[in-house]
């Protein structure tokens, strides 16, 4: 479900590859992110990114975080 949510919700700003640059979305790749940072930002929002804690469950947000870390490999420089 992480990939599905990311594709539906996040790609419009962060891009399907996580490189950002769309509608003000920051790049997710090439940064040292961990699951806590991703969950905090996704839950409470940041800058123009809306808070998602009332829209998605913690489990769903964890799935998105796992997708970002494992499939997009954001921590690889």
C-alpha positions as CSV (number, residue, x, y, z in Angstrom):
1,X,0.0,0.0,0.0
2,X,3.0,2.3,0.5
3,X,3.7,2.5,-3.2
4,X,0.0,3.0,-4.1
5,X,-0.3,5.9,-1.6
6,X,3.0,7.5,-2.7
7,X,1.9,7.2,-6.4
8,X,-1.5,8.7,-5.7
9,X,-0.5,11.4,-3.2
10,X,3.2,12.2,-3.3
11,X,4.3,12.0,-6.9
12,X,2.6,15.3,-7.9
13,X,5.1,17.2,-5.8
14,X,8.0,14.8,-5.2
15,X,7.9,13.0,-8.6
16,X,7.6,9.3,-9.1
17,X,11.4,9.0,-8.6
18,X,11.4,11.1,-5.4
19,X,13.7,13.7,-7.0
20,X,11.1,16.5,-6.4
21,X,10.9,19.8,-8.2
22,X,7.2,19.7,-8.9
23,X,4.8,22.2,-7.3
24,X,7.5,23.1,-4.7
25,X,8.1,19.5,-3.6
26,X,11.6,19.0,-2.2
27,X,13.8,16.1,-3.4
28,X,13.6,13.0,-1.2
29,X,16.6,11.3,-2.9
30,X,20.1,12.0,-1.9
31,X,19.2,12.9,1.6
32,X,19.8,11.1,4.9
33,X,16.2,10.3,5.9
34,X,15.0,7.8,8.5
35,X,11.6,6.5,9.2
36,X,11.1,8.9,12.1
37,X,11.7,12.0,10.0
38,X,9.4,10.7,7.2
39,X,6.6,9.9,9.6
40,X,6.9,13.2,11.5
41,X,6.8,15.2,8.2
42,X,4.0,13.1,6.8
43,X,2.0,13.3,10.0
44,X,2.3,16.9,10.8
45,X,3.2,18.5,7.4
46,X,6.0,21.0,6.7
47,X,6.0,24.2,4.8
48,X,3.5,23.7,1.9
49,X,3.1,19.9,2.6
50,X,-0.2,19.2,4.4
51,X,-0.5,17.1,7.6
52,X,-1.7,13.6,6.7
53,X,-2.3,12.1,10.2
54,X,-6.0,12.6,10.0
55,X,-6.2,11.2,6.5
56,X,-4.0,8.1,6.7
57,X,-3.4,5.6,9.6
58,X,0.0,5.3,11.2
59,X,0.4,1.9,9.5
60,X,-0.3,3.5,6.1
61,X,2.2,6.2,6.7
62,X,4.8,3.7,7.8
63,X,4.2,1.8,4.5
64,X,4.8,5.0,2.6
65,X,8.0,5.6,4.6
66,X,9.2,2.1,4.0
67,X,8.6,2.5,0.2
68,X,10.5,5.8,0.2
69,X,13.5,4.3,2.1
70,X,13.6,0.9,0.4
71,X,12.3,1.3,-3.1
72,X,13.3,4.9,-3.9
73,X,16.6,4.3,-2.0
74,X,16.6,8.0,-0.8
75,X,19.7,7.6,1.3
76,X,21.9,6.6,-1.6
77,X,24.0,9.6,-2.8
